[in-house]
């Protein structure tokens, strides 16, 4: 009788273990299949975003901001070299940083940038003259950047951009490299 009970318990145990192994195997298989499907969905979404980026390249092209401003502010009388109706003594530090940042956009590449101001001797001189009559918290940083730019030295433009960008509490649009001469010229040709 004990022999029958022992066989019966052993049979049930073996069937239970086989059932448990089957259950675990099926769950692992389904889990892997679900992960594969999720990976495929994520990959598809990433590819769509990449296509969107490529399709929107024209939309992301930089605009020379002063051209639009000159047209908008034409009736306001005096316009500074950036197209704003603000004289040198009316330039706030916030505006100053914006001018400098957007001038740097002519020289640097970042994933996202919204417009630029062409770097001209007149604009550099204008900002240096502003520094002579105004006191700003970061004026030494600005003066250092503008002095180098006035001498035609733009090798540190990425660092210059990112310094000013940080001072503006930037979180999108960090510059990652200098533009090639061809890339910069293409931007300028579009507006000249």
Buried (B, 14 or more C-beta within 10 A) or exposed (E): EEEEEEEEEEEEEEEEEEEEEEEEEEEEEEEEEEEEEEEEEEEEEEEEEEEEEEEEEEEEEBBBBBEEBEEEBEEEEEBBBBBBBBEBEEBEBEBBBBBBBBBBBBBBBBEEBEEBBBBEEEBBEBBBEBBEEBEBEBBEBBBBBBEBBBEEEBEBBBEBBBBBBEBBEBEEBBBEEBBEEEEBEEBBEEEE
